[in-house]
Amino acid sequence: MPIPTATYRLQFRNGMTFSDAVGSVPYLKSLGISHLYASPIFTATSGSTHGYDIVDPNNVDPAIGGREGFDQLVAALKSSGLQLILDIVPNHMAASLENRWWDSVLQFGKSSPYASFFDIDWTRRITLPVLDRPFEEAVASGLIGLARHQATGEPRLTYYDQFYPLDPQSVAEIERLAGDEQSPGKLSTDASLLNALHQRQHWQLIDWKGAAEKLSYRRFFEVTGLVGVRVEDQEVFDRTHRLVIDLVRSGSVQGLRIDHVDGLADPADYLAKLRAAVGEETYILVEKIVARDENLPANWPVAGTTGYEVIASLGPLFIDRDGLETLDTAYRAIAPAQAAFAAVLNKAKQMMVRQNFTGERARLCELASAVLPDVPRETLDRAITDILVAFQVYRTYGTTGSLEGNDRDLLETVLGRASAASDVSDVINSIGRILLAPRVGAATELRRRMQQLTGPVIAKAMEDTAFYRYNRLLALNEVGCDPDITGDSRHDFHEAMRNRARTQPQGLTTTATHDTKRGEDARARLYGLTEHAEQWVAGFERWQRINRQFVSGSADQPWPDTNTQWMLYQALAGAWPEFPDTIDEGFRDRFKAYAEKAVREAKTHTDWGQPNKHYEAAVLNLAEGLLSDENTTFRADFQNLMTLLITAGHLNSLSQTLIKLTIPGVPDIYQGAEQADLSLVDPDNRRPVDFQRLRTDLQTQPSGNRSPWQRKQAMIATISALRQDRAELFSRGSYQPLAVSGPRRDNLIAFARQDGTQFSITLAPRLLSRHVDPKTLKTTSDFWADTSLELPLTIAGRRRDLFGDAGIVDGPTIDLDALFRNQPYALLISVD
């Protein structure tokens, strides 16, 4: 299997078409990229901003250039020697009337040729949670009517601009009642007819607020507009993958990224079928959160994951533990109810299971009741709730037969944790025996649906709730991460990389994706809060006083509350422009949009379902006030501290990038993140990228006159070229931690990669922002004095610094004071 040397993630839509991508190919080539890594390109709902709401998996979306544009991109990539990785979405499709398969299922129910394509509970009608009131009220208000569909000419039930298909008998009845009238609209005034007609369909329109309890199909997380697809069925797999497989077999596509693999009924079986269809030479990745001490299942025929676990390993390297303790003490004082992450997460999981996934939990109870009929439903419900809450990783992977190995160990641990915290432990144990070794029927389905639900519960509770409630240090609240960092960060990092070299040396190493909570450089900057924690805490107290005019309520009960205020100042620090005079309406709008999303995701004072407009107005008033041109006192004060954080961010960013490019795995560059990535959460991180400026910077800036962000870009280009030249070293080379001795040993991450006689030595600084010149990033004189690195004999040979001008040296000792005299980092490579 050909392994990429570096990938570049490109988000189509939002102004990016195939034609635009063709124009970026020469730049990607010069950056050292081997594979363009594309977001979904298949036909999605009209106006889709991301492409994961697919309505036709067998056509390329005309909105981004269609098949003709796609073929032109493929030709441009091939002419430049680049290849293509496609992001595909097997777990779900859009539950949209634009989806002709879904439209057919609504019209014909179980008689539709596509009825088996979707994961639907056929014991009841298909529920469509689109109304803003009960159906009868919508009819009485004139919102429900009848009209002919423009494309088919058949009469349909209408709600605003949506045309819902009627079963054939209803169509015939409407045609009869309409008589010679071309339009059946005259019947829209007959409320009794509309109500009776609605009752006879295979579907029913319901209030959107009832989706959590009444939805009749499996959805993607909480998104009712995305319906689960049954790719475990061979016909469904074949029909949904026809174009993908053709593109691979024709040579247009060389790699596939599998979205939300944990949502599938049987990921291992799916991946085996996909591998058989596309061959051994295709590079396959899975999007999966791998928790601490968890590995990918060994039987998955994939190169690895998309790399969230790399972010989790990198973050703690740049955290000053004493500073984190200072932040922790301050945070416990201002937000005592949110100060313990484990408790915050547990409460969020309880809410998800009891409220947001009510219908899914009820389905599990039905299945459990069929196997344990003598146990009261209420008791089963409590036991299942406790089991779901006890999960700390996404799922197990059992299909038929008994769980074995890691899956069995995991489930037994979960059951033990659930039993210890529950008053229905005997029922938990009974359900546990079923989950560990189901026989047939309802027992097997119980395990399957439990496995498909635990991931969404954890993801929504952790990433989309707890990460917005627990605000001690936002940089650690990232997808795939655990904010409760413990242990020795350098030791843990080295162990994680050793494990990575064994388990997925060809997976992606990423620091930003379209799903991360903030840009990689915003995180890198916020790590620096721990190096300047006392200044931050004192600053927060000052800013509260300065900006009291923008906060409503009393000092004891302010709106926004102090937890939200603490969060807003951190989020602002992460995104703050390096030149504050560039703060404009665009930046203000971006920050306010983030503030609104953050408090809704927290679900403490407001949420998406029932927005508290008064609280949100208070939040937006503060957000706007912070950035007001008239608020000169605050902005000057904030800028003083930002000067320190910006320096920390530059150093952390360069070290983070150097490490990412040289650890086991394939470096993935998110669009635009080769320079400053100070974005906020999506959709902010999907804004268009100025490729012309990036191209110009890479080509024209002299090495001695580069900004930190241009240094970052040049580093990526230089190391990517090295990776192409020494592909075997970086694709299969061993990982060796290196010991630093001397007074500054804690300020360096050092490791080597080795393949035979070839080696590289990565030397990345940490926790240096108080000891460098902010402009040059050089350390103060003699900072590294008496600090050195002793090399094993196998890598003590001739070497040169890829970024320095010291020439070729050898020997077992590296004098760090000499090495870092003119630069803050180093990458030494072997010389033949």
N, C-alpha and C positions, 0 to 999 in steps of 0.2 A: 504494500500500500504506500503510494507516494505521500510523504508527510509535509504539510506546509512549513515554511520557515517563519512566516508571519502573516497574520490575517488582518483585514481592515473591514470593520463593520460599517455598512452603509444602510441608512434608513430611507427606503423609498416612500414616496408621498411627501406631503408638506413641502412641495416645490422641487422634490428630487424625482426625475424621470430617468428612463434608460438613456435618453439623449444626453442629459446632464452627467450621468455616470460615465458615458463614453468619454466626455471631455475631461473627466478626472483620472482616466487610466494612465496617461503619461506621468502624472504626478505620483500616483500610487507606485508605479514602476521605480521612479527616482527615490521614493521613500524606502524601497527595499521590500515591498509587500509581495508575497507570492500568490495570495488568494484573496479575491474580493469576497466578502462574507455578507450576503444580501438578506435583508428582511423579506418577509413573504411577498411574492410577486404575483400570486394568483388572484383571480377576480374577487374582490371584496365588496362590501356594501357601498353604496354611493356615498362619496365624501369620507370614506374611511381614512383615518390619519395614521394607521399603524399596519393594516393588512392582515390582522389575525382574525377578523370577522369575515371569513371566506364564504362566498356563495357558490363558487364554481372552482373546484380544485383542478379542473382539466383545461382551464384557459388562463392565459396570461392577461392580467388586468389592462384593458384599454386605457384606463386612467393614467397609467404610467408609461404608456407606449406600446402596449400589446405585444403580440408575438414578433412582429417585425422589428420593433425597437429592442426587444430582448435578443433577437438574433444578431442585431448590429452590435450590442454590447458584448456578446460572446465572441464575435469576430474581432472586436477591438482588444479584448483580453488576450485572445490567442495570438494576435499579431505582436503583442508586447510580452508574450511568454508568461502571462498570468492565468490563473485558474479561478473557478467559481464554486463557492459553497452556498447552497440555498437553505433557508430557514423554512421548514415545512411544519404543518399543523395537523397531526393526525387525530388529536383528541376531540376536537370540536369544529363546528361550522356555525355560521350565523343562523340563528332562528329568525330568519327574515323572509318576507314575501318575495324578495329578490332571488332567494334561493329556490330554484324550481323543484328540487327534491323535497324541500320542506313544504312548499306550496302544495305539492301533490299529496303529501301525507295529511295536510289539513283538509284537503278536499275529499280524499277517498279513505282516510283512516287506515285500518289494518289491510284494506284491499289495495292500497297504493303499492306499486312495485318498489317503493323506497321505504316502506314501513319498517323494515328490519335495519335500515341504515342508522337510525337514531335510537338513543337509549331512552325509551319512553315507557312509562308505567301504563300498560294498556288495560288495567282494571278500571280505568276511569277516562273521562274525556281529556283531551290535551288542553291544559290551561295556558292561556296567553295573558300574562300580567301587563296589560297596556293601558287600562282605564285609570282615570283619576277619581273615579266614584263608582258605586255599584252600577251594574248594567242597566237596571230599570231606570235609575236616575239619569243615566247617559241618554237613554231613549227619550225620556220625558223632556230632556234639555235640548233635544234635536241634534245631538252629536252622532247618533247612530242613524244610518240611512241605507238606501239601496241605490246602486248605480251600475252602469256597465263598465267592465274593465276595458281600458283602451286597447290593450294588446289582443285579448281573446274575444271581446264583445259579449262575454257572458255576464249575467247579473251577479253582483257580489254585495256582501254586507260591508258598509263603509264606516270607518271611524276616523274623522279628520281626513288625511290624505291616504289612508291605508285601505286596501280593498281585500277583504277576507273571502276566500273561496267557499262556495256552497256545494254541498254534496249533489250529485246528479238529480235526485228526486226533488230537492229544493229548487234547483235551477228550473226544472220542468214546471214546477208549481208557480214560480214567479213569472215565467214566460206566459203561462195560461192566464194568470191574474192580470198581467200587464196588457194582454190583448194586443191590439194593433199599435199600442204606444211603443215608440222606439226606446223610450227610457222607462225603467221601472221605478223611477224616482217618486212618482205620485203615490206609491205604496209606503213611502217613508213616513207618512203621517199616521199610519196604522200601527199604534204601539203594540196592540195585541198580536198582530201578525209578526212584527219584528221579534217580540219576545218568544213566540212559538217557534219561529224560524231558528232563532238562536239555540233553543233547546234541542233541536234535531241535528245539530252539526256534530262532527267528530271532535270539535274544539269548543271552548268557551272563553269569552273575554272576561277577565277578572280585574279587580283593582290591583294596581302594581304593588301596593303595600302588603298584599296577601301572598306575595311570591314565596317568601321564606317558608310559609306553612303549607301552601297549596300547590306548588309547582309539581307538574306531573312528568317532568323529564329531567335527566341529569344535566346540570349546567357546568360551565367552567367557573370555579370558585363561586362567587355570588352574582355572576353576570347572567341574567336571564336571557339576554340577547345572544348567548352562545350555547348551543345544544350539543350534548355529548354524542360522539360518533362511535359506532360499534365496530371498530377496525379489527376486533378479535374474530369477526366473521370474514371468511376468505373472500366472499363476493364483495363485501364492503371494502375490504383492503384493496382488492383489484380495481374497483371502480373509482376509489378516491385517490389512487396512486398511479393511474395510467399515465398522466403527463409527466409526473416526476420520474418515473422509471424510464420513459422514453427519452427524457432529457439527459439522464445519466448514460443510458446505453448508446445514445447518439454522440456522446463525447462533449456535449454542451456544458455539463455539470460534473464536477469531480468530487464534491462533498455535500453532505446533508447534515443539517442541524435539526434535531427533533425537539419540537416545542412541548413542554409540559409532559414528559414521558411518564411521570408518576400518576397522571390522570387515567392512563390506560388500564383496562382490565387485567392484561397480562403483558407487561412490558417486555419480558424475555422472549415470549413467543412472537410479539410484534417485531422486535429487532431481528430475530432469526429470519422471519419472512422477508423483512426488508433487505437484510444482507444477502439472502438467496436471490432476491430480485435484481439487486444492483451490482453484485459481485464483490469479490474480496478487495479489489483495488480502490473502492470508494471510501473516502474518509468520512466517518460517521461520528457525530457528537450528540450527546443528550443534554438537554437543559434539566438539571437536577440539583437541588440543594443537598450537599453532602455535609452532614453535621460533624461536629468534633468526634473523632474516633470512629467514624463511619467510612466505609469504602463502597465503591460501586460493586454490584453483584458480579462475581467473577465470570458468570456465564453469559454476560452481555457482550455481543460481538461489536464493540465500539472502541474508538480511540480514547474516549474519555468524556469529561463533562465540559461545559462552557466556562468553568473556572471561578465560580463564586467563592469556593473554598480558599482560593488564593488571596482574595481580599481579606478573608477572615484571618489568614496567617500573617499577612503583611501589617495590618493595622496596629497590633500590639507592639511591634518593633519601634514605633515612633511615639509611644506613650511614656511619659515620665511618670512613674508610679507614685512618687511623692506628690507631684502636681495633681494627679488624678484623685488622690486622697483629699487634697485641699478642695478640689471641685466637689467631691462627694460630700464633704462636711457642709459646704455651703448649700448644696442642692437639697440635702436632708432638712435643712432649716427652712428653705423656701417652699419645698414641695414634699412634706413628710408623707402624704398619702401615696405618692408615686415613687418614693425613693428606693424601694427594694424591687429590683427587676423581676425576680422569680415570682413575687406576689403579684406584680402588675401583669405578667404574662399569664399566670394561672387565672386571674380574674378575667382577662380577655378571652381565654379559651372557654371559660364557663359561659361567657356571654355569647360567643360564637355558637357553641353547641346548643344552648338553651333557646336562643333567639334567632340568630341569623341562619342557622341550618336546621330549623325546626322540622321541616318536611323530610329532609334526609335522615334525621334522627328517628322520625316516626316510621320511615320505611325499614330501618334496621330493627325497630321494635316489632314490627309486623313479622319479619322474617324470624326473629328470635322467638316470638310467641308460637310460630308454627312448629318449632323444634322443642320448645319448653312450654307446652300448653297449660301446665298447672301453675305456672308462675304468674302472678298478677301483672298486668301490663304496666302499671305504675312502677312496680319494683324493677321490671325489665328496663324501663326507661331510665331509672336512676342508675342502674348498673352500666348500661351502655354509655350514658353521659360520663360516668366516672372513668370508664375505659378510654373514651375519646380524649378526655382532658389529660389523662396520664401519659399520652404519647409525647415524646420529646424529639423524635425524628419523623420524617414524613410518612413512612409506611413500611409494611412487610410486603413480600412478593410471592405469597403462596398461591397456588392454582388448585390442583387437585391433590388429594392425599395429605399426609402429615407435614407440618412445617418442620424443617430441619436446619441445622447449622445456625448461622447468624440470625436468621429470621425467627427461629424458635427461641433463641436466647433473648432477642429483643422483645418478643411478645410476652415471654415469661416475666421479664423485668417490668414491662408495662402493667401486666396483671398484678404483680406484687405491689407496685406503687399504687395502683388503683384500689386494691383491697385494703391496704394500710390506711387509706384516707376515706374509706367508705363504711357505711353501716349496712351494706348489702353485699358483703364480701363473699358470702356463699353463692349468691347468684352470679357475681363476677367470675367466680371460679367455674361455675357451670357453663357460662358463656365462653370462658377461656378454653375449656376442654373442646367445645365445638370449633372455636377458631383454630386451635392447634391441630385438630384432626377431624375436619368435617367429612361427612359421609357423602350424601347426595342432596339434590334439591335445595330446599330453603337454607340448609346449613352451609352449603357451598356458596350460595348467593350471598349469604350473610357475610362470609369472610371477604368475598370479592368487593361488595359494596362498602364494607368497613374500610378496606384497603384504599378504595378510591375516595373516601371521605376524610381520612386522617390528615392527608396532605393539605387539602383546602382549609381545614380547621386550623392547623398550625400556621399556615401561610397568612391567613387573614388575621389570626390572633396576634401573631408576632410582627410580621412585616407591615401590616396595614392597620394595626391598632396599638400594640404595646410600644412599637418604635416611635409612635407619635405621642405617647403618654409619658414615657420614661426619657427625660431629656437631659440627663446628667452630662453626657458628651455625645452630641449628635453624630460625630464621625464614626462611632462604633455601632450606630444603629443602621446597619447596612444589610442588604440581602445576603443571606448565608452566614451572617456573623452572630456572635453572642456578646452583648455588651458587658456581661460579667466576666471580664478577663481575669484569669488567675495564672499562677505558675510563673516560670521564667520565660519571658517572651522570646529570647534568642534561642534557648534550648528547645522550646516548643516549635519554633519556626524551623530549625534544622531537622527536627524529627519529622515534621510534616513534609518537608521537602525530600527527605530520604524515603518516606513512604510514597510520595508522589512519583519518585523515580522508579519505584518498584511497581506501583499499581496503575498509573496512567501517565507515563512519560510523554505521551503524544496528545494529551488533552490540552485545552486552551488555558493560558494564563492570562487572566483579565483583571483590569482595575476599574472598568466602567462598562456598563451595558445600557440598553434602552430601558431597563427596569431598575437600575440602581437608584438609591434615594437622593443622591447628589453626585455632582461631578467628582472625578478622582482627585482633582487638585483642590476642590473645596474641602474634601475629606483630609487631604494632606495638610492643608492650612489649619484645619480645626484640631488635628492632632497636636499642633503647636500650642493650643490652649493649656495643655498640661505643663509646658515649659514656662509659661507665664501665668500660672493659675492665680497667684495672689493678686497680680495686676488685674486679671479678669474679674475676680470676685469684687475687688474694690471698685472697679469700673462699673459693674452691674449696679452696685449700690448708688453710685453717683448718677447713673443714667436713669434710674428709677426716680430720683429727685428732679433731675432736669426735665424729664418727660412726663411728670405727673399731670400736666395739663391735657395730655392725650389719653389719660386713663380715667374711666368713670368709676362710680362706686366709692366706697370708703377705703381708708388705708388698710383696714382689717379684711375687707372683702372687695378687692379691686376687680374691675373687668377691663381687660383680660386679667385672669388670675396670674399669680407670680410664676407659676410653672410655664404658662404660655409666654409670658414676657421673657423668661430665661431662654426659652426655645427660639423666640423671634430674634433676640440679639445674636445668638449663635448662628442661626440660619443667615442672618444679614452679614455676619463676619465671614462666613464661608463664601458668599457670593459677591462680597464687596469689590467693586472695581479697583484696580491698582492705581488708577488715576481718578480720584473721587469727583473731579469736575466733569466726568463723563456720565454721572448719574442723570438720567433723563426720564421722560415719561415712560419710555419702554421698560427701563429697569424698574421703575416704580410699579408698573402694571404686573411685571413678572413676579415681583416680591409679594404684592398683594394677592395674586393668584395662588402663590405658594402658601401664604398665611391662611387663606380660606380653606385650601385643601388640607393643610396640616391639622387644623382644629376639627374639621369634619371627620378626618380619618381617626382622630383620637377618640371621638364618640363620647366625650366627657360632658361637654356643655352643648354640643350641637352635633348633627351628623347629616349624611347625605339624604337619608329618608325623611327626617323631620328637622330641617334647618331651624336653628334658633336665630332668627334675624337680628335680634337685639344684641346677642353675644357676638355674632359675626360682625355686626357694625362696629362694636367696641374694638374688636381685633383689627379690623381694617382701618379704623381711625388711628390706632397706635402705629400700625405699619406705615400709613401715609405720613403721619407726623414725624416719624424717625427720619424720613427722607425729604422732608420739606426744605426748600431752599432757605426758608426763614429760620430754621432750627440750627443756626450756626454754632451755638455753644456745644450742643451735642455732637454735631458732625465733626467739629475740630477735636473734641475730646476722644471720640471714637477713632478718628484717624490716627491719633497718637499711638493708641494700642495696636491698631491695624498695621502700623509700620513694623512692629515686632512680629506680628503673626504672618505678615506677608513674607518676611525673611524666612521664618520657620517653614512656611508653605513651599517656598522655592527649594530649600534644601531637601525637605521630605519628598517633594515631587520628583526631583532628580534621582534621589536614592531609590525611591519606589519604582521608578521607571527602569533604572539600571538592574535592579533585582529581578523585576518582571521579565526583562529581556534575556536573562541568563540562567534562571532556575529551570528545572525540568518542565517541559511543556512547550506549547506553541504560543508566542506572544500575540495577543489580540489587541488591536488599536481601535477604539471606538471613534466614530467620525468626529473630527475636529479636536480630539483629545491628545493629538500629538503636540499640540500647544496647550494654552491655558484652558482647562475644563472646570469652570467655576459654576456649572449649571446647577439648578435646583431640580426637584423631582419632575418626572414626566407630567405634562408634555414639554416642560421647559428644556429638557435634555434632547429633544428631537427637533430643535430649531435648525434652519438651514445653515450650512457651513460655507464659508467663503474660501473655496478652493483656489481661487486666483491669488489671494493674499498668501495662503499657505505655500503655494508653488513658488511665488516670488521670494518669500522668506527663505525657503530651502535653497534656492539657487543663488541668491545675491548677497546674503549676509556673510561678511568675513568672520572667521572663527574668533578673533579677538574682540569683536564688537557685538557679540550676540547677547540678547536679553536672556534671562533664565528660560523663558518659554521657547525661544529659538534654540537654546542649548538642548532643551528636551527633544525638540524635533530633530535636531542634528544627531543627537545620541541614538534616536530610533533608527534613523537612516544608516548610521555607521554600523551599529550592531546588527541590524537586519542584513546588511551586506555581508558582514562577518558570518552570520548564521548560514547564509547561502554558500559561502566559501567553505565553511566547516560544518556541513550539515550533520555528519555523523557524530561529531563531538556534542552538539546540542540536542540531537534527537535521541541518542542512546547513551551519552556519557554518564559516568557515575557522578554522584553528588557527595562532596566531602566538606563538612564544616571545618573551618580553620580557627585555631586558637590564637587570640591576641594577648600579648603580655605587656604590662606597663600601666601607668596611671590612667591612661585614656582607653583602656581595653573595653569599657562598657559603651564607648561611643562609636563602635564600628561593627558592622555585619560583614563577615568574611567567609567565603566558601569557594570551592574549586569544582570545576567540571573536568572530567578526564576520560579520554578514550584512547587507549594505547599511549603513544608518545605525545599526542596532542592534549593540551589542557588550557583552561582559562581560569583566572582568579578574579573574583568579584570583591571589591572593597567599597562598601557603601556606608557613609557616615550616618549617625543618628544623634538626636538630642544635642545639636550644635548651635542652635540659633542665637544663643547668648555669647557665642565665642567667634563670630564671623563678621566680616565687613559686609553690610547689607548690599552693597553694590557689586562687589567682586565675588562674594561668598567664600572668600579665603579665610582660613582660621587665623587667629591672632598669633603673633610670633611665639615660637616654641610650644605651642599648644600640644603638639604630638611628640614632644621631646621624651626620650626614654621609653617610647611605646613602639613595639615591633611585632613582627609576624614571623614565626618559625614554620617553614614549609616542610612537608614530608619529602623524602628524597625523590619520590616518583614525579614530583612537580617542581623540583628545585632547579630545573634546567634553564636554558636560555629563554628569555622572555622580553617582551616590550610592552609599554603602556599604550593602549589604543588611543588614549586622549592626552597623553603627555609627550614631552620631547626629550626624555632622559636617555633615549637610545636603548640599546640592548644590554641587559644585565643578566646575571645568573647568581646562584648561591642560595643557601637555605634560609637566609634572613632578609626580611624586607624592613628597611628603616622608614617608618611612616612619616616621620618629621620631614625627611627629604622628599618622599613621594608626594605628600600633600602640600608642598610649599606653594605651588601655583594653581592648585585645583582642589575641589572638595571631594572628589571621588576618583576611582581608578578601575580599569579593566585591563588586567595583564593577560597577554596571550602568548602561547609558546611559539618559539621561532626554531625552525629546523636547523 
